[in-house]
Amino acid sequence: MAGETPAILMWVFYFFAAIVIWLGIISFRGGLRFAAYVRSQLAQAPADYSPFATVIVPFRGREDGLEKNLAALFEQFYPAYEVLFVTDSETDSALEVIQKVIKTKSSTAAARVLIAGAAVDCGQKVHNLRAAVNHVDARTEVLVFVDSDARPGQNWLRSLVAPLVDHGLGAATGYRWFVPGKGGFASQLRSVWNASIASALGPDRKSNFCWGGSTAIRRETFAQLRVRECWQGSVSDDFTMTRVLGEVKLPIHFVPACLVVSPGDCGLTELLEFSNRQLKITRAYAAHLWRPVLLGSALFCLVFFGGILLVVARALSGLSFAIPLALLVIIFLLGAAKAFVRFRAVTMALPAEHSNWRRDLVAQMLLWPLASLLYLYNALAATFSRQITWRGITYELDSRK
C-alpha cells in the first residue's frame, strides 16, 4: 500500500489540475469577450446627451500626483458642469493643492470646496458624499462621483454621462487602472491584482457593479431610490449603490472609455492594507462575490504552487516530472494569455502618455500567479477580521448596513 501513495497523489493532482485548466480556459474566453466589448464600445461615438452635471470629489489628505489628477477634472470636453470637492476638515493637507488648482482652472468650470465635518454613523468618504449631494447646483441633472487618486482623460465626463440618455439605465461606471511610477514589485503587483477586477466588468449590465471612483447617475434616479438615505451607516458607497440599483433591477453600464489611470507607487505594507480592505468590504457587503474568490484562489494556489513543489520533489528523487510540469505550463500560459489580451484592450482606452506600457505588460503576464496568492491571503484575512483602515481611520464593518 505504501508504494501506491505516490500514484494516488499524482492522480489527485491531475484531477485538480484539469479543473484549474478548465477554469483557465473559461477565464481566457472571458478575457476575449472583455477585449471585444472594449473595442466595440470605443468604436462608438457617445450619445448626444450632456446635461449640466456636478462632479463630486471626496478627498482626505494628499497622494501621488494629486495636482495633476484634479487638474484633469477641469480639462473635460463637456459643455457645462461644476466640480464639488468635499472633505471632513479645514486642516486637510490637500486643501492647499485644491485651492491652487481651482485658482488656475476656474475659467473652465465652476468649483467649490465643502467641509463636511467628521463622520458619526458611517464611513468618512460616505459621510462626505452624503453632505455633498445636498449642495449641488440647482441645474444639475447628473451626479458624477470620482476619487481624488484618479486621473481621467479629457472625454471621461462626456463618455460617462452619455449612456444615461437611456432612462432605463441605473448608472454608468468606469474603473481604475493602477499605473506604477517607478515600477517596484509591490506597485506592479497591486496593478496586476486590480486588473482582474477590471475585466469582470463588461456587456452584462445585470452583473456589472458601480465603482465609486468613476460613476454617474441621474439626479432624479438617485433621489427616487433614496441612495443618500441608504448610504447612512455604510462604509461602502459603491457596493451600496450597486445593491440599491439591483433591488429595483436597474442595469449598470460599463464604459471602457471611462477607465481611469490611478498613478503612483506603493510599498508592501500599503499593498496588503489596500487589498485586504477591498476583500473585507466585499465580504461584508457582497459575500456572494467573496466566496468564489476564496475557493477559486485556494484551488489555484493548491494546484499551481503545490504542483511546483511536486515537480521539484520528483526531479530531486529522479522520478519523471514531464506531465505535471506540462500541466503547470498550460495553466501559466492560459493566465498570461488572458493578461495580455486584457492589457492590450485596456491600453486602447487609456491615455497614451505613459511611457512604460511594455514594462507593465511584462509584469501583468508574469505576476498574475502571485496576485492569485495575494487574493487567497486577502480572502482568508477577510474570514477572520472585519476591521479596515482607510486614510488613517479604522472601521469595524457591519454587513447589515
TAGITA-V8428 format. One record per run of one state. SS is the DSSP state (a for helix, b for strand, c for the rest). FROM is the first residue (numbers start at 1). TO is the last residue. Records with the same first field share a line. If there is no record, write none. Layout:
SS: FROM-TO + FROM-TO
This chain:
c: 1-1 + 43-52 + 59-65 + 74-80 + 88-94 + 106-109 + 116-123 + 136-141 + 147-150 + 152-155 + 166-168 + 180-184 + 199-213 + 225-226 + 232-236 + 248-250 + 264-267 + 286-286 + 317-321 + 350-356 + 367-367 + 385-386 + 391-392 + 397-401
a: 2-42 + 66-73 + 95-105 + 124-135 + 156-165 + 185-198 + 219-224 + 227-231 + 237-247 + 268-285 + 287-316 + 322-349 + 357-366 + 368-384
b: 53-58 + 81-87 + 110-115 + 142-146 + 151-151 + 169-179 + 214-218 + 251-263 + 387-390 + 393-396
